[in-house]
Amino acid sequence: MATAKTRSRKSRLWLWSVLLVVALLGAAWLAWGEGLRKTGGVGSAYAARVACSCRFVAGRSLEDCARDKLEGMELISLSEDAATKSVTASIPLVASDTASYREGYGCMLQEWKG
Protein backbone atom coordinates (compact mmCIF):
# COMPACT_ATOMS: atom_id res chain seq x y z
CA MET A 1 0.00 0.00 0.00
CA ALA A 2 1.32 3.45 -0.93
CA THR A 3 2.05 5.86 1.86
CA ALA A 4 1.30 9.56 1.80
CA LYS A 5 5.01 10.25 1.35
CA THR A 6 5.18 7.96 -1.73
CA ARG A 7 2.06 9.55 -3.26
CA SER A 8 3.48 13.02 -2.67
CA ARG A 9 6.77 12.04 -4.32
CA LYS A 10 4.93 10.58 -7.34
CA SER A 11 2.76 13.68 -7.75
CA ARG A 12 5.85 15.94 -7.58
CA LEU A 13 7.61 13.78 -10.17
CA TRP A 14 4.54 13.96 -12.42
CA LEU A 15 4.37 17.76 -12.04
CA TRP A 16 8.06 18.20 -12.88
CA SER A 17 7.66 15.92 -15.91
CA VAL A 18 4.78 18.03 -17.20
CA LEU A 19 6.73 21.25 -16.61
CA LEU A 20 9.74 19.81 -18.45
CA VAL A 21 7.60 18.87 -21.47
CA VAL A 22 6.01 22.33 -21.54
CA ALA A 23 9.44 23.99 -21.30
CA LEU A 24 10.80 21.84 -24.13
CA LEU A 25 7.80 22.62 -26.34
CA GLY A 26 8.22 26.33 -25.60
CA ALA A 27 11.92 26.20 -26.47
CA ALA A 28 11.18 24.37 -29.72
CA TRP A 29 8.54 26.96 -30.65
CA LEU A 30 11.01 29.79 -30.00
CA ALA A 31 13.75 28.05 -31.98
CA TRP A 32 11.72 27.03 -35.02
CA GLY A 33 8.56 29.11 -34.70
CA GLU A 34 9.94 32.24 -36.39
CA GLY A 35 10.90 30.38 -39.56
CA LEU A 36 7.60 28.54 -39.54
CA ARG A 37 5.67 31.80 -39.19
CA LYS A 38 7.62 33.41 -42.06
CA THR A 39 7.25 30.53 -44.50
CA GLY A 40 3.69 29.91 -43.34
CA GLY A 41 2.89 33.59 -43.91
CA VAL A 42 4.24 33.48 -47.44
CA GLY A 43 2.36 30.24 -48.14
CA SER A 44 -0.94 31.52 -46.78
CA ALA A 45 -0.61 34.80 -48.71
CA TYR A 46 0.13 32.93 -51.93
CA ALA A 47 -2.77 30.52 -51.39
CA ALA A 48 -5.22 33.35 -50.61
CA ARG A 49 -4.31 35.33 -53.73
CA VAL A 50 -4.35 32.32 -56.07
CA ALA A 51 -7.60 30.92 -54.62
CA CYS A 52 -9.25 34.36 -54.80
CA SER A 53 -8.34 34.64 -58.50
CA CYS A 54 -9.49 31.09 -59.13
CA ARG A 55 -12.80 31.74 -57.37
CA PHE A 56 -13.75 35.27 -58.41
CA VAL A 57 -11.88 35.77 -61.71
CA ALA A 58 -12.15 32.25 -63.16
CA GLY A 59 -15.53 31.58 -61.49
CA ARG A 60 -14.66 28.12 -60.17
CA SER A 61 -15.93 26.75 -56.85
CA LEU A 62 -13.68 27.09 -53.82
CA GLU A 63 -13.54 23.29 -53.48
CA ASP A 64 -12.29 23.04 -57.06
CA CYS A 65 -9.74 25.81 -56.42
CA ALA A 66 -8.46 24.01 -53.31
CA ARG A 67 -7.29 21.15 -55.53
CA ASP A 68 -4.81 23.54 -57.16
CA LYS A 69 -2.73 23.92 -53.99
CA LEU A 70 0.92 23.03 -54.44
CA GLU A 71 2.62 20.09 -52.75
CA GLY A 72 3.43 20.97 -49.17
CA MET A 73 0.40 23.23 -48.74
CA GLU A 74 -1.82 20.56 -47.19
CA LEU A 75 -2.11 22.41 -43.85
CA ILE A 76 -3.53 25.53 -45.48
CA SER A 77 -7.30 25.78 -45.29
CA LEU A 78 -9.38 28.08 -47.50
CA SER A 79 -12.60 29.90 -46.73
CA GLU A 80 -14.54 32.46 -48.72
CA ASP A 81 -16.75 35.43 -47.97
CA ALA A 82 -18.98 35.78 -51.02
CA ALA A 83 -20.39 39.12 -49.81
CA THR A 84 -16.96 40.80 -49.87
CA LYS A 85 -15.58 38.60 -52.66
CA SER A 86 -12.63 37.53 -50.54
CA VAL A 87 -10.78 34.32 -49.74
CA THR A 88 -8.88 33.67 -46.53
CA ALA A 89 -6.11 31.10 -46.37
CA SER A 90 -4.90 30.04 -42.95
CA ILE A 91 -2.56 27.69 -41.14
CA PRO A 92 -3.86 27.19 -37.59
CA LEU A 93 -1.78 29.04 -34.96
CA VAL A 94 0.75 30.14 -37.61
CA ALA A 95 -0.60 32.48 -40.28
CA SER A 96 -3.73 33.80 -41.96
CA ASP A 97 -4.06 36.03 -45.01
CA THR A 98 -7.00 37.36 -47.00
CA ALA A 99 -7.21 38.41 -50.64
CA SER A 100 -10.18 40.38 -52.01
CA TYR A 101 -11.39 40.83 -55.56
CA ARG A 102 -11.64 44.40 -56.83
CA GLU A 103 -13.11 45.17 -60.24
CA GLY A 104 -10.36 46.31 -62.61
CA TYR A 105 -7.58 45.18 -60.26
CA GLY A 106 -8.25 41.50 -59.70
CA CYS A 107 -7.41 39.91 -56.36
CA MET A 108 -5.21 41.79 -53.95
CA LEU A 109 -3.89 40.85 -50.53
CA GLN A 110 -5.12 42.82 -47.55
CA GLU A 111 -2.29 44.36 -45.54
CA TRP A 112 0.31 41.66 -46.08
CA LYS A 113 3.02 41.80 -43.44
CA GLY A 114 5.28 39.10 -44.93
C-alpha positions in Angstrom: 0.0 0.0 0.0 1.3 3.5 -0.9 2.0 5.9 1.9 1.3 9.6 1.8 5.0 10.2 1.3 5.2 8.0 -1.7 2.1 9.5 -3.3 3.5 13.0 -2.7 6.8 12.0 -4.3 4.9 10.6 -7.3 2.8 13.7 -7.8 5.9 15.9 -7.6 7.6 13.8 -10.2 4.5 14.0 -12.4 4.4 17.8 -12.0 8.1 18.2 -12.9 7.7 15.9 -15.9 4.8 18.0 -17.2 6.7 21.2 -16.6 9.7 19.8 -18.4 7.6 18.9 -21.5 6.0 22.3 -21.5 9.4 24.0 -21.3 10.8 21.8 -24.1 7.8 22.6 -26.3 8.2 26.3 -25.6 11.9 26.2 -26.5 11.2 24.4 -29.7 8.5 27.0 -30.7 11.0 29.8 -30.0 13.8 28.0 -32.0 11.7 27.0 -35.0 8.6 29.1 -34.7 9.9 32.2 -36.4 10.9 30.4 -39.6 7.6 28.5 -39.5 5.7 31.8 -39.2 7.6 33.4 -42.1 7.3 30.5 -44.5 3.7 29.9 -43.3 2.9 33.6 -43.9 4.2 33.5 -47.4 2.4 30.2 -48.1 -0.9 31.5 -46.8 -0.6 34.8 -48.7 0.1 32.9 -51.9 -2.8 30.5 -51.4 -5.2 33.4 -50.6 -4.3 35.3 -53.7 -4.3 32.3 -56.1 -7.6 30.9 -54.6 -9.3 34.4 -54.8 -8.3 34.6 -58.5 -9.5 31.1 -59.1 -12.8 31.7 -57.4 -13.7 35.3 -58.4 -11.9 35.8 -61.7 -12.1 32.3 -63.2 -15.5 31.6 -61.5 -14.7 28.1 -60.2 -15.9 26.7 -56.9 -13.7 27.1 -53.8 -13.5 23.3 -53.5 -12.3 23.0 -57.1 -9.7 25.8 -56.4 -8.5 24.0 -53.3 -7.3 21.1 -55.5 -4.8 23.5 -57.2 -2.7 23.9 -54.0 0.9 23.0 -54.4 2.6 20.1 -52.8 3.4 21.0 -49.2 0.4 23.2 -48.7 -1.8 20.6 -47.2 -2.1 22.4 -43.8 -3.5 25.5 -45.5 -7.3 25.8 -45.3 -9.4 28.1 -47.5 -12.6 29.9 -46.7 -14.5 32.5 -48.7 -16.7 35.4 -48.0 -19.0 35.8 -51.0 -20.4 39.1 -49.8 -17.0 40.8 -49.9 -15.6 38.6 -52.7 -12.6 37.5 -50.5 -10.8 34.3 -49.7 -8.9 33.7 -46.5 -6.1 31.1 -46.4 -4.9 30.0 -43.0 -2.6 27.7 -41.1 -3.9 27.2 -37.6 -1.8 29.0 -35.0 0.8 30.1 -37.6 -0.6 32.5 -40.3 -3.7 33.8 -42.0 -4.1 36.0 -45.0 -7.0 37.4 -47.0 -7.2 38.4 -50.6 -10.2 40.4 -52.0 -11.4 40.8 -55.6 -11.6 44.4 -56.8 -13.1 45.2 -60.2 -10.4 46.3 -62.6 -7.6 45.2 -60.3 -8.3 41.5 -59.7 -7.4 39.9 -56.4 -5.2 41.8 -53.9 -3.9 40.9 -50.5 -5.1 42.8 -47.6 -2.3 44.4 -45.5 0.3 41.7 -46.1 3.0 41.8 -43.4 5.3 39.1 -44.9 
